[in-house]
Amino acid sequence: MPDSITIAKTCAKYADEIQAEDITVIDLRGLSSIADYFVICTATSVPHLKAVSRDIRQKTKDEIGESPRSAEGVASSQWLILDYVDVVVHMFHHELRDVYALEDLWSDAPHVPLDFTTDSTSNSAES
């Protein structure tokens, strides 16, 4: 069974592959009992939001054998959640991400560097 950082990075990788934007992995260990990590990303449209969710679910299962315990939301709500127990993936439509501002809520949590990101707008440990 993969550890929580492996699950988080795998979900983030597949979000990146389907061109989700502003991908951030927040390390909540020691700060919250909700989860070890949040993966947060942005989709550019409702169809893109559906595709991001689909690919993260499918490709994470194919690569490391992990499926979310639950999934919440519908694409038209502009916020989808995949709950892998110790990792929660939040996928927002670009119009809604700033409204909930999860990065601000957890501003004291460190960000996990993502090896695959080359976009300077993606968050990492330097953020």
Contacts in CASP RR format, 6 or more apart in sequence:
PFRMAT RR
TARGET T0000
AUTHOR 0000-0000-0000
METHOD contacts of the structure
MODEL  1
MPDSITIAKTCAKYADEIQAEDITVIDLRGLSSIADYFVICTATSVPHLK
AVSRDIRQKTKDEIGESPRSAEGVASSQWLILDYVDVVVHMFHHELRDVY
ALEDLWSDAPHVPLDFTTDSTSNSAES
1 66 0 8 1.000
2 10 0 8 1.000
2 64 0 8 1.000
2 65 0 8 1.000
2 66 0 8 1.000
4 35 0 8 1.000
4 36 0 8 1.000
4 37 0 8 1.000
4 84 0 8 1.000
4 86 0 8 1.000
4 87 0 8 1.000
5 36 0 8 1.000
5 37 0 8 1.000
5 112 0 8 1.000
6 64 0 8 1.000
7 37 0 8 1.000
7 60 0 8 1.000
7 64 0 8 1.000
7 66 0 8 1.000
7 84 0 8 1.000
7 86 0 8 1.000
7 87 0 8 1.000
8 25 0 8 1.000
8 36 0 8 1.000
8 37 0 8 1.000
8 39 0 8 1.000
8 87 0 8 1.000
8 112 0 8 1.000
9 25 0 8 1.000
9 112 0 8 1.000
9 114 0 8 1.000
10 59 0 8 1.000
10 60 0 8 1.000
10 63 0 8 1.000
10 64 0 8 1.000
10 66 0 8 1.000
11 39 0 8 1.000
11 56 0 8 1.000
11 60 0 8 1.000
11 82 0 8 1.000
11 84 0 8 1.000
11 87 0 8 1.000
11 89 0 8 1.000
12 23 0 8 1.000
12 25 0 8 1.000
12 39 0 8 1.000
12 41 0 8 1.000
12 114 0 8 1.000
12 116 0 8 1.000
13 114 0 8 1.000
13 116 0 8 1.000
14 55 0 8 1.000
14 56 0 8 1.000
14 59 0 8 1.000
14 60 0 8 1.000
15 23 0 8 1.000
15 39 0 8 1.000
15 41 0 8 1.000
15 52 0 8 1.000
15 55 0 8 1.000
15 56 0 8 1.000
15 89 0 8 1.000
15 91 0 8 1.000
16 23 0 8 1.000
16 114 0 8 1.000
16 116 0 8 1.000
16 117 0 8 1.000
17 55 0 8 1.000
17 59 0 8 1.000
18 48 0 8 1.000
18 51 0 8 1.000
18 52 0 8 1.000
18 55 0 8 1.000
18 56 0 8 1.000
19 44 0 8 1.000
19 48 0 8 1.000
20 41 0 8 1.000
20 42 0 8 1.000
20 43 0 8 1.000
20 48 0 8 1.000
20 52 0 8 1.000
20 91 0 8 1.000
21 41 0 8 1.000
21 42 0 8 1.000
21 43 0 8 1.000
21 44 0 8 1.000
21 94 0 8 1.000
21 119 0 8 1.000
21 121 0 8 1.000
22 40 0 8 1.000
22 41 0 8 1.000
22 42 0 8 1.000
22 97 0 8 1.000
22 121 0 8 1.000
22 122 0 8 1.000
22 123 0 8 1.000
23 39 0 8 1.000
23 40 0 8 1.000
23 41 0 8 1.000
23 114 0 8 1.000
23 117 0 8 1.000
23 122 0 8 1.000
23 123 0 8 1.000
24 38 0 8 1.000
24 39 0 8 1.000
24 40 0 8 1.000
24 41 0 8 1.000
24 103 0 8 1.000
24 111 0 8 1.000
24 122 0 8 1.000
24 123 0 8 1.000
24 127 0 8 1.000
25 37 0 8 1.000
25 38 0 8 1.000
25 39 0 8 1.000
25 40 0 8 1.000
25 111 0 8 1.000
25 112 0 8 1.000
25 114 0 8 1.000
26 37 0 8 1.000
26 38 0 8 1.000
26 40 0 8 1.000
26 102 0 8 1.000
26 103 0 8 1.000
26 106 0 8 1.000
26 109 0 8 1.000
26 110 0 8 1.000
26 111 0 8 1.000
26 112 0 8 1.000
27 36 0 8 1.000
27 37 0 8 1.000
27 109 0 8 1.000
27 110 0 8 1.000
27 111 0 8 1.000
27 112 0 8 1.000
28 34 0 8 1.000
28 35 0 8 1.000
28 36 0 8 1.000
28 37 0 8 1.000
28 38 0 8 1.000
28 106 0 8 1.000
28 109 0 8 1.000
29 36 0 8 1.000
29 37 0 8 1.000
31 106 0 8 1.000
31 108 0 8 1.000
31 109 0 8 1.000
32 106 0 8 1.000
34 88 0 8 1.000
35 85 0 8 1.000
35 86 0 8 1.000
35 87 0 8 1.000
35 88 0 8 1.000
36 86 0 8 1.000
36 87 0 8 1.000
37 86 0 8 1.000
37 87 0 8 1.000
37 88 0 8 1.000
37 112 0 8 1.000
38 87 0 8 1.000
38 88 0 8 1.000
38 89 0 8 1.000
38 90 0 8 1.000
38 102 0 8 1.000
38 106 0 8 1.000
39 87 0 8 1.000
39 88 0 8 1.000
39 89 0 8 1.000
39 90 0 8 1.000
40 89 0 8 1.000
40 90 0 8 1.000
40 92 0 8 1.000
40 97 0 8 1.000
40 102 0 8 1.000
40 103 0 8 1.000
41 52 0 8 1.000
41 89 0 8 1.000
41 90 0 8 1.000
41 91 0 8 1.000
41 92 0 8 1.000
42 91 0 8 1.000
42 92 0 8 1.000
42 93 0 8 1.000
42 94 0 8 1.000
42 97 0 8 1.000
43 49 0 8 1.000
43 51 0 8 1.000
43 52 0 8 1.000
43 91 0 8 1.000
43 92 0 8 1.000
43 93 0 8 1.000
43 94 0 8 1.000
44 93 0 8 1.000
44 94 0 8 1.000
45 93 0 8 1.000
46 75 0 8 1.000
46 76 0 8 1.000
46 78 0 8 1.000
46 93 0 8 1.000
47 75 0 8 1.000
49 75 0 8 1.000
49 78 0 8 1.000
49 80 0 8 1.000
49 91 0 8 1.000
49 92 0 8 1.000
49 93 0 8 1.000
50 75 0 8 1.000
52 80 0 8 1.000
52 91 0 8 1.000
53 71 0 8 1.000
53 75 0 8 1.000
53 80 0 8 1.000
53 82 0 8 1.000
53 91 0 8 1.000
56 82 0 8 1.000
56 89 0 8 1.000
56 91 0 8 1.000
57 67 0 8 1.000
57 68 0 8 1.000
57 71 0 8 1.000
57 82 0 8 1.000
60 66 0 8 1.000
60 67 0 8 1.000
61 67 0 8 1.000
66 84 0 8 1.000
68 82 0 8 1.000
68 83 0 8 1.000
68 84 0 8 1.000
68 89 0 8 1.000
69 83 0 8 1.000
69 84 0 8 1.000
69 85 0 8 1.000
70 83 0 8 1.000
71 80 0 8 1.000
71 81 0 8 1.000
71 82 0 8 1.000
71 83 0 8 1.000
72 80 0 8 1.000
72 81 0 8 1.000
72 83 0 8 1.000
73 79 0 8 1.000
73 80 0 8 1.000
73 81 0 8 1.000
74 80 0 8 1.000
78 92 0 8 1.000
78 93 0 8 1.000
78 95 0 8 1.000
78 96 0 8 1.000
79 90 0 8 1.000
79 91 0 8 1.000
79 92 0 8 1.000
79 93 0 8 1.000
79 96 0 8 1.000
79 100 0 8 1.000
80 90 0 8 1.000
80 91 0 8 1.000
81 88 0 8 1.000
81 89 0 8 1.000
81 90 0 8 1.000
81 91 0 8 1.000
82 88 0 8 1.000
82 89 0 8 1.000
82 91 0 8 1.000
83 89 0 8 1.000
90 102 0 8 1.000
92 100 0 8 1.000
103 123 0 8 1.000
110 125 0 8 1.000
111 123 0 8 1.000
111 124 0 8 1.000
111 125 0 8 1.000
111 127 0 8 1.000
112 124 0 8 1.000
112 125 0 8 1.000
113 124 0 8 1.000
113 125 0 8 1.000
113 126 0 8 1.000
114 122 0 8 1.000
114 124 0 8 1.000
117 124 0 8 1.000
END
